[in-house]
Each structure stands twice: as structure tokens, then as C-alpha cells.
């Protein structure tokens, strides 16, 4: 259950974790300066400082020994710990073989997207026109929705077909046009829309959608984990036609077409920034958003907009960032495939490279990770015995499949050291799933409490 009374406390702790990731971040301002102000406001929290004895392999091993002996973790479990404050690996155990990463795979996808496209990149959905024919062109916006969000606190602020239809109708009426033929173009992405490495029930049960460069509500036909459209692009075009009809524009002949070269754009809507999209995907473990970003990485690296192209792009980008992916098997962007195999040092490495002063454009990977016991996929965790020291001090991406549990992220220790970690099992007894998950929580809480 949620624990609202801790919210303010956890927020302050989380701010402390983020401040000065490797000793270089600026203090958080206490208030905005007015035009007449000439003196900077005092900081709320000073940047964290690394003090005291550096963590040692023996110290970390001692801190984790009891947790790593927990039988609920099964036979194949391990941990990798890196001292980001000093730039060196500290401890590892059980890392001889790679792991099924589950959703921690999203770290590899999202860090690659940030590296190749940059955090300020936006994806555009547009309408082009030639005479009385218009084409709805998908630009691969993973968070495009059918109706304008009404909650001002919704994050991130999403583009909508409703706004696109309003702009389109206005432009058409200005030219005296009230009837058009409507085509749709989702050709930005190529290859199979469904990943053959996924379990068959993922599509039928609404766990994942057929990936498309044009969709609304991630292909959902209704709210929640519900049935997805067989053709997300066609469903988006039908929804767009319905929006136009409400505005007095009749759209007929809805079908897939190639947008005419050089056709003038009459309206467009832009996605949130990629940085905000990455934060959303990792906070909520959004499978569909991760699959869209995988294809964008493929396009950005000139490998094409298919799953295969995206995987090639991710591998090339991670290698460019200095990670050794020679022992990794990458089959998708979300981690849904059980045939994925990733070494723990690579999972931790995606976080490690984002902490570097040389990679400021990767910071959204860090700031978007769930906070232990507070939000996202960690909101309901870190509530059991031995986890209190991790509350608010651990930020990590979760991974969960049957018998698979993983966490990869970072924690600030009592001495101010920033520890990057990956801890996982892919052999937990299904009946012990909650116990295995709690063990990982205790492991990362032990790192946060470590004076090692």
C-alpha cells in the first residue's frame, strides 16, 4: 500500500541523492530570482560530497553476504557494484554468465536513444495536403493520445490527435474545403510489427502492442491493459477522421498511402522532448514506448526502422559509449523477450555512463529512475524488514518476468559515495517471487547504508 506520510521526507532524501551525482552538480535553488534581484538564493541542499574511506570489495561483500545467501534468489543470481565517485568497479558475484534482464533492458534502449538523438529531440505527427486529399503521417511519437489531456499535472504533456484535428480543420475551412479523402502513412518503421521472440499471449492479452510509427494511446482500444488494435495506424486514422467530423470536415476513403513527396504540411503536433519520454518509460516501465525508441535508434544509426535495425543501433551505440556487449544477446527494446541475455556490468554500465561528466545529455536516464518506496515501479516496494535505509536513497529500474527479478540503478552511501549497481536473478522459484524481489530491495538498501 502507498505511504503518503513519507512523501515529503522521501522527496528530500531523493533530492539529496541527485545533488552532485559525481560531485559536479549545482545546488538546488531555493527560489527563483526576480528581475530586481541581484543575489542568488541560498541552496536548499548542498551537493553531496564523497568523504571517508572508499568502498572496498571486502566491505561490500560483507554488506551483501546475508542477502546473497537468500534461497529465494535461486541458483543463478548475482550483483555488480561500481564506484562512480572514483571511477572503478568495486565488487561482483555471480557474473560469470549473463542474465535475462526483463525490463532493465529498457536502460540500454533509453540510454542509446538519448545518445543518438539527444534529450531535446521531438517526434512530429503531421498532416500533409495535396488538393482535396490529406495524409496523416506518423513520426513515431510513442505517447501520442487521441484526446487532449485534461490533468495539468500529467507528465509529460502529450501531443493529441484532437489538437492536430483542430489545426487541420481550421486550415481546410480557411480554403473553403469541408470534404477530403484521408490517407495515413506509417512507413517510418519497417519490418514485422510484432516481435517473434515474444510470448504469443503478449499481443492477445494487451501486454504489448504491434509497434507502429503511427498510433494513439499505444494502440489501445480502451483504457488499461486491454485489447490492442490489429492495425494501430488504421485505428489512429479512424480516430482522426472522427475528430475531423466533429469539426465539420468529412473525411472519406481512409486507407494506407505514401505521403506525396513535397506535399505541404497543413498541421502538426510535436511530442514531449525525448528526455521527458525516457523518464516516463523508465518510471512506468512502458514496454510499448521502449519498442518505439528502439526503432528510432535504428533510424538514427542508419540501420533502419525495424526491430533488427534497432538492435544493431543499440549495440553500436553502447559500444561507442564504452560498454562491452560482446556477450550480450539483445532481442528487443523492452525486455519482454526471455531470450535476451545481458551481463550485469552492461546493465550497470548504462547507468554508469550517464553519471559521467562527459555525458550530460544522458542525465534523463538518472533523473527518471523510480525512487525506492516513492514512485513509479518502486512505489510499493522497500516496505519490508531491512529496506528502510534504501527508501528515497535508491533509484533503480525494475525488471520482472516469471522467475526473473532485477534492479539496476544507483545509491548514495552514508559516506557520500555514488554506487552504481545491477543485481538480478533469473532462476527464482515462482512461488518465492515476492521473497526474491524483497531480497533485491534489501541488497540495494544495504548499499545505501554501506560505510564499506
PyMOL commands that set and color helices and strands:
alter all, ss='L'
color gray80, all
select helices_A, chain A and resi 4-18+57-68+71-73+102-117+161-174+201-204+217-219+232-246+274-284+287-300+307-320+344-355+360-362+364-367+376-378+388-390+430-448
alter helices_A, ss='H'
color red, helices_A
select strands_A, chain A and resi 77-83+88-93+124-130+133-137+179-185+250-256+264-270+394-401+404-412+418-425
alter strands_A, ss='S'
color yellow, strands_A
deselect
rebuild
show_as cartoon
